[in-house]
Amino acid sequence: MIEALRIRDFRLLWFSRLVSLLGSWLLVVAVPAHVFTLTGSLAATGLTLVAQFLPPVFLGPIAGVLVDRWDRRRFMILADLVRAAVIPLLLLAREPGDIWLLYLALAAESVGTVMFRPAAQAHTPVVVGTGPSLSSANALNAATDGAVRLVGAPLGGILLGRVGFDLLVWLDTSTYLLSAVAILLTARLAAPTTRSPGRIGRILVELREGLAFLRAERTAWALLLVNALFLGANAGLDALLVPYGITVLGGSGQIGLVMSALGVGFLLGASLMRMLVDRVPPAYLLGGVLTATGVGFVLLFSATTLIAALPAAVLIGTVGSMALGTAQTTLQRVTPNAVLGRTSSAVFTGEAVATLAGAIVGPSLAQVLSLTWTAYLAGTATVLSGIISMLLLPRKRVVPRSAIDSRREESSAS
């Protein structure tokens, strides 16, 4: 996994991701716990996810076009500054009647994330290439996710009780500023050739070009379908995790431990993904880990004690991180860099729509049925996404598009 760290610009991008994720994860428990404490409502708690995933639904495709037209490095810096500016608005929510202000702050922060995420994903292959260093970079990012989950969630839960919500918000703000500085230090020449913003009509034309590629490339649209189904189910359970931890496991401290267990799983999954993603065809690797993730969902939300919940969380973290890393690496390899921003944004938008639906449907089903039956349905949907992966994704190793293009050029020259 350390191969990519030999590249200076990737080290800076990785540090940027590390600090901003850490700040965000300090609030992963704090924000929904704050809402649940103020309102006592499952629906109000679930709306924290809804607020975060509305902007990607509406802005995701446009962000992808801009990522492919503008300097991605500057785009990421701007995104970090936007997030640093809006996250303090969370402090305005002090009473149940103020919760809408918290939702507004989360939505505004999400706008910055909509800008940052496709730019970072499209910029990574430019920095490290599309060969083994790319799978190394994605595995390291997955390991970073795991480490942050391991540390950030319980630390946030502890700090929430000891120093309060306000300090956590200011810490998150500072991490976005550090992230912007790290990206500022990357080489300007690492970004792809940029174009002038142009008129709205031209932007719409380029948006159609990206969507046309997505429709034509079977692997890309299959990944969109699979990820949307998986992440929709995952969001339905994410919206219930904090209420589940408080009502079943015993409090925010237990929630932090469950999220730490997810982090341990992410660390394990990153190592396994790095070993397998270049050896096992996507159909089998993604299909297998998604099926295992569905089983993990059922085991976690069927648990009534922390001892039973922690192994299930480790399983989910392990196979879930492998699923996300495998999907990301495969998409980056089959998509030309010129349209990678638009393609990534289209996939992110589909994921956001599914996540938004899951965040609404999950709590609603839990109120009508139960947490356990909702987990059964989410697990079934995730297993279904694994079956779709086996049917639609390549059953042989994916060759990076850059390698294919090089072979074609050699054939033409001869």
N, C-alpha and C positions, 0 to 999 in steps of 0.2 A: 504493500500500500504506500510505501514511502517513496516509490519511484517518482511520482509526480512532484513531490516536495523538492526535488533537485532543481526544479524550474522556478526561478525567482518570482515571476509574476503570479504563478499559481500559489506560491507560499503566501503572497499578500492577499490573493482572493480567498484562500482558505482561512486566513486569519480574520478577514472581514466577515466571512460566514460564521466563524466560531464565535466572535464577540457579539454579533447581532443576534444569533440564535440563543446564546446564553441569556442575554437581556430579555428576549421574548419568553423564554421558558421560565424565567423567574415569575412571570405573570400568568403562566398557563393554569396554575392552580388558583392563584390569587384573584384573577378577574371573575371566573365563574363562582368561586366561593364567596366573593364580595357580593355578587348579584344574588346568589341563593340566600345569603345571610340577610340581605336587605328585603328580599321579596318573599322567600320561601316557596318560590314557584319553579317547577321543572321547565315550564314553557319559557319563562323569562330567562332562565339560565341557558336554555338551548338557543335563544335568540342572540347570545354572544357569538355563536358560530355563524348564524345567519348574517349578522352585521359584517363579519369578516369576509364572507363569500359572495355578497352582493356585488361589490366592485368588479371582481374578476368576470362575472357573468356579462356585465355590460361593457367593460373597458378592455378585457383581455385581448380580443382580436385586434383592436386599434393599437394597443401597446406592442403587439407583435410586429405590426407594420413599421412603427416608429423605431423599434429595436433594429430592424433590418435596414433602416434608412440613416439612422444617426449613429454617432460615436457611442458604442455600447458602454465604454468606460465612463464617459460623462453622464450617461443615462443612469448608471448605477449610483454614481455620486449624488445626482439629483434626487433619486429615489430615497437614499438614506437621509438626506437633509429634510425631505418631506416628512418622513416617518419621525425623525427627531423633533420636528416642529409640532406635530399633532398629538403625539402620545401623551403629553402632559394634560391634555383635555380630559383624560380619564379622571383626574382629580376633582372635576366639577360634579361628579355623581356622589352625593352625600346622603340622599333620602330616596325612598322608593319612587317618588315622583320625578327624580332626576335621572333615572336609569336611561332615558332616551339620550341623554348627553353622553353616557358611556358608550351606547351603541354608535352614536355619531363619531366618537373618537376612534373606535375600533374600525369603522368603515373607512375613515380617512387614512388610518394607518395601512389598511388593506390596499388603498390606492397606490401607496408607495411600494408595497410588496408586488402588486400587479406590474409595476414598472421594473422592479429589480429582478424578479425571478426569471423571466424569459431572456433578459439581457445577460444574466449570469450563466444560464444554461447554454446560450448561443456563443458566449465568449469563451467558455472553457475549452471547446475543441480547437479554437484559434490559438490558444495559449499552449495546450499540451499535445495537439494532434488528435487523430482518431484511432490510433493503435493501442498497444498495451498501456501507455501512459493515461489514456482516457479512462479505461476501466480502473486503473490505479487511482485516478482522481475521484471518480465516483464512489469507489469503495472507501476512500479516505473520508469523503463527505458523509457517507453513511455511518462510518465509525465516529465522526464528529457529532452527528445527530445522536448517536447512542451515548457518547460521553456527556453531552449536554443534558440529555434526558436523565442520565444517571445522577448528575450533580444539580442541575437547574431546578427540577421539580421539587425534590425534598428541600433544597435550600430556600426556594421560594415559599414553600409551606411553613418552614421554620421562621423565616424572616417576617412573613405576614403576621404571625402571632407575636413576635418579639419587637419588631421595629415599625410595623404598620404598613399599610398599603402605599402611602405616599412615597416612601423611600424606594420601594420597588419600582415605581413608575419613573422616578428620576434616574435610577440605575439603568433601566431600559433605554431611556433617552440618551444617556451617555454612550451606550454601546453602539447606537446608530451613528453617532458622531465619530467614534473610533473606526467604525467600518468605512465611513466615507474617507477618512484620512488614509487608511490602508489602500483603498482603490486609487486614490489620488497619486500614490507612490508607484503604481504600476506604470510600465512603459507605454507611452502614447501610441507607439507604432504597433502595439499588440492588437489594437482594434482593427476590424475590417475596414475596407474603403467605404467612406460615408458618402451620402448624397444629400442634396439640399432637401428641406422638408417638402417642398412642392405644394400643389393645390390639393384640396380635399378629393377632387375627382381622381387624381393620380394615386392618392392613398387608397381609395376604394378599389382601383384597378389592381394594385399590388396585394390588397387583401384577398381579392378574388383569385389571384395567382397562387397565393399560399393555400387557400382552400382547395383549389384545383389539384395541387400537388398532394394534399392530404387525401383527397378522394381517389387519386390515381395510384397512390402507394398503399398497397394492401396492408403491409405491416404497420404503417403509421396509423391508419384508421382503425385497425384491429386493436392497437395499443390504446387508442382513444376510448374504444368501447369497453375494453377490459378494465382500464383504470377508472373510468367513470362508474362502472358497476361496483368495483372494489371500494373506491373511496366514498361512494354514496353510503354503502353499508357501514364503512368505518366511521363516517361522520355521525350517523344515527347513534352509534354507541359512544362516540366521543362526547356527544352532547349529554349523555347519561352518566359518564364516568364519575364526575364530581358528586352529583346527587347519590349515586350508588355507593361511593366511598363513604359519604357522610351517614347515610341511612342504614347501610348493611355492614360495612367494615368498621365504622366507628369514628370517622373524622378526617380532617384535612391531612393530618400526619400520615395516616394509612394510605391516602391517595398519593401522597408524595412517594411512599415506598413502592406502590404499584407502578408509578411512572418511572421510578428508578429501575425496577425490574424490566420494564420495557426498554430502558436504556441499556441494560446489560445485554438484552437480546439484540439490540441494534449493533452493539460492538461485536457480538458473535456473528451476526448476519453479515456485517461488512467484510469480515475475514473470509467467510464462506463464499460470499458473492464474488470477491476478487479471485478466488481459486476456480470458481465454476463458470463465471459468465463468459469467459473466452474458450471454454471447453464444451459446455452443454448447450444444445440448441435452445433458443428462447421458448419454443412451444413446450418443451418438457420442463425446463427450469422454472419458468413463470407459472405454468400450470400446476406443478407440484407445490410450490411455495404458497400459492394462493389457496389451494385446497387445504393446506395445513393451517393457514391463517384463519379460515372459516371455522375449523375445529377449535382453534385457540379462542375465538370469540365466544363460542358456546361454553367452553370450560371456564373462562374468566367470569362471565356474568351468571354462571350457575354456582359459583363459589360463595360460601357464606362465611368463610374465615379467611384471614390474611394468609395463613399458611397454604391454603388451597389456591388463593388468587395469584400469589407470586410466581409459581412455576408456569401458570397459564400466561401471565404477562411476559415472561421471558420467551416463551414459545412465539407469542404474537410479535414481539419485537424482532426476534431472529428472522422468521420467515417473512414478516411484513417489510423489513428493511431490504431483504433480498429481492422481494417483488418490486419495490420502488426503484432500487438501483438497476435491476435488470431491464426494466421498462425504459428508464432514462437512457442507459447506455445504448440499447437497441435503437431507440428513436434518433439519437445523435449520430449513429453510424449509417442509418439508411437515408438521412436527410441532407441534401446539399447545404453548405453553410449559408448560401445566399438567401435561402428561405427558412433557415432553422428557427429564426426568431418568430416568424409568422406561424410556422408549424407548431412550435412549442407553445405559443400563446393559444392556438386553437385547441390543443390538447388540454392546456391549463384551464381554458374556458369551459370545456366539456366537463372537466373534473370539478370545477367550481359549481356548475349547475347541479351536478350530481351531489356534491357535498352540501350545497344549500338545501336541496330536497331532503337529503338524509337528516340534516340538522332539524328540519321541521317535522318530518315524518317520525323520526325515532322517538322523541319525547311524547308525541301524540299517541303512538302505538303503546308506549309504556304506560300511559295513563289509562288506556282502554284495556290492554291486556296485562302485561307485567314486564319487568326488566328481563326476566329469563326468556319469555316467549319472544320478546323483541330481539334478543340475542340469537335465538334460534333462526329467526327470519333473516337477520343480517349474516349469520354464518352460512345459511343456504345460498344467499345471493353471492357471497364471496366464493364459495365452492363452484357456483355456476360460472363466475368469471374465470376460474381456473380451467374449467372444461372448455370454455370459449377459446382460451389461450392455446390449448392443445389442438383445437380444430383449425384455428385461423393463422397462427404465427408460424414462422419458418421452422422446419424440422431439421435444419442443418445450421451450422454456425454462420453468423452474419459477417460478411466481409465488409469492412469500412468502405463507404462510397468513394473516398479518396483513392483507395487502392484499386478499385474497379476503374475509375477514371484514368489512373496511371497506366493500367494494362491496356486500355483502349487506345491511349495515345501512343504506346509502344507498338501496338498492332498496326495503327495507321502509318506510323513512321516506316515500318518495315514493308 
